Amino acid sequence: MDQEKEIAKLKERVAELEQQQSRSKPKSSHLARFGIGFMITFVVLLVLIGLFQFINPSG
């Protein structure tokens, strides 16, 4: 019986901590991840275009 009460308390505490963590995450981190991903994709695209033009010179 005591173990069940303790387990219930622990579950409640975990739920509270998860809610606090989800509330405390700034949205700017998502924007930063998007920005970094976009920049990496843009650079890779430019490198691939450059390689393609270098390999296939058409005049």
C-alpha positions in Angstrom: 0.0 0.0 0.0 2.8 2.4 0.9 4.6 1.5 -2.3 1.5 2.3 -4.4 1.2 5.7 -2.8 4.8 6.4 -3.4 4.6 5.3 -7.0 1.5 7.6 -7.5 3.4 10.5 -5.9 6.4 9.9 -8.2 4.2 9.7 -11.3 2.6 13.0 -10.3 6.0 14.6 -9.8 7.2 13.3 -13.2 4.1 14.7 -14.9 4.7 18.1 -13.2 8.3 18.2 -14.3 7.4 17.3 -17.8 4.9 20.1 -17.9 7.5 22.6 -16.6 10.0 21.5 -19.1 7.6 21.8 -22.0 6.6 25.3 -20.9 10.2 26.5 -20.4 11.4 25.6 -23.9 11.9 28.8 -25.8 10.5 29.0 -29.3 13.7 30.7 -30.4 15.5 27.4 -30.2 13.2 26.0 -32.9 13.8 29.0 -35.1 17.6 28.6 -34.6 17.4 25.0 -35.6 15.5 25.9 -38.7 17.9 28.7 -39.6 21.0 26.4 -39.2 19.3 23.7 -41.2 18.4 26.2 -43.9 21.9 27.6 -44.1 23.5 24.1 -44.3 21.1 23.1 -47.1 21.8 26.3 -49.0 25.6 25.8 -48.8 25.3 22.2 -49.8 23.1 23.2 -52.8 25.6 25.9 -53.9 28.5 23.4 -53.6 26.6 20.8 -55.7 25.8 23.4 -58.3 29.4 24.4 -58.5 30.6 20.8 -58.8 28.1 20.2 -61.5 29.2 23.2 -63.5 32.9 22.3 -63.0 32.4 18.7 -64.2 30.2 19.6 -67.1 31.5 22.7 -68.7 29.3 23.7 -71.7 31.3 26.1 -73.6 
